[in-house]
Amino acid sequence: MNVTSRMKRILAILIAGVLLLAGTASAQHGEPEDAPGAMRVEIWFAVLSWPGLNELQPVAGGAFEQIGIGIGGAAHWPIRKLGNGALMLGIEGAITANDSNVPVYLDELMARNGYLAVSAKWMMGKARAVSLDAGLAYHLLDITQLETDYSTSVEFESWEEAALGPFLGVTWDPGGRRQGRNSGMTLGLRAHFLDFGTVRDEDVLASVVLGRNAGELDGPIFMLQIGYRWR
């Protein structure tokens, strides 16, 4: 199974899992956050900045855009309460994409990254409105030529790689936890640290695009997450 297929599978699993968890969370509406088995579910839209991707130098010319977009979600369960804080453990993941103006045989060249992570949240204060976040993520990246005529699904993968790396972040729930309200908007910031190694053409369609060494691709990847949470 190539990286494109695996990323589609990650996305399908992520969406199905988050929808299932969201439904369960809705059924638990009104249950205290710190109750045994209570969980927090998030769905978000992400805007990311990846300086390392923009610094690559493909042989074909052009560059990758530093700013990309993505979608993701998470589910966490409380495991310990200490004073006014609570520790939660869970999973999260996202699919992101960065466009480029690199000239290729097909219509465009895109960098697509999907990740799944084991993560922890330290919810602080009585309102549990702010959390410090940390985790370990498995990233799966491909650089692929795409046909923009969406009536067809022509793709050609130039390079693929996987990497494991930690992330740190913070999440804020505007409004915090209020009586009778267990859902609302959420804002998050993440910094992912990872190293994919040397970017190069592993396969050539019609002409060389990345070359033998387009540069070292590493992090950090900064992500701004804007979404909705149930808890």
C-alpha positions, 0 to 999 in steps of 0.5 A: 500500500503506497503512502497516498492510500495509507493517508486516505485510510488514516483520514477515513479512520480519523473521521469515523472515529471522531464522529463516533466519539462525538456521538458518544460525547453528545449522549453524555451531555451534562455528565461532569467532565471529571466523572469516571469514563467522561471524555473530551472530543475535538474536531478542528480546522488547522492552518499550519506554517512549515518553514523547512518545507519552504526552504527546499530547493527542487531541481525543477525550480519553484518552491513549496508554500510555507502556509498550508491547511488541514483538518483533524480531531482528538479524544481524551479521557481523564485519568487523574485529578489533582487539586483544581487540575486534571490529567487527560490521556488520548489520541489525536491526528490530522491530515494537512496539505501544502501547495507549491509552484514547482513546475511538473508534468501534471498540473501541480505538486503538493506535500501531504502529511498525515499524523496520528499521535498519543497525547496528554492534556493537563487541564488547569484551573477550576474552569478547565479552560486552558490546557498544556498539551504534549504527545508523540506523533507518527507522521506520514508524508508524500510529495505527489504530482496531481491532476487538477481535473477532479473528474479524474484522480491521476496522481504520481508520487515523487517521494514518500517518508515517515517520521516519529516526533514529539509535539508541544502545545496549548489549548484554550476553550473560550468561555471555559466550563459553565453550568449546563454547557459541555461544548463550545469553541476551542483554539489550539497551538501546536509545535511539531518537531520531526525530521524526514531526512533528505528530500529527493526523487524516488520516481520520475514521471517525465522529468526530474522534479526534486533531484537527488537532494532538494534539501533536508526536511525537518520541523518545527511545524506550527499549527493553529487549530480552530474547532469545536469540542464536546466535554 
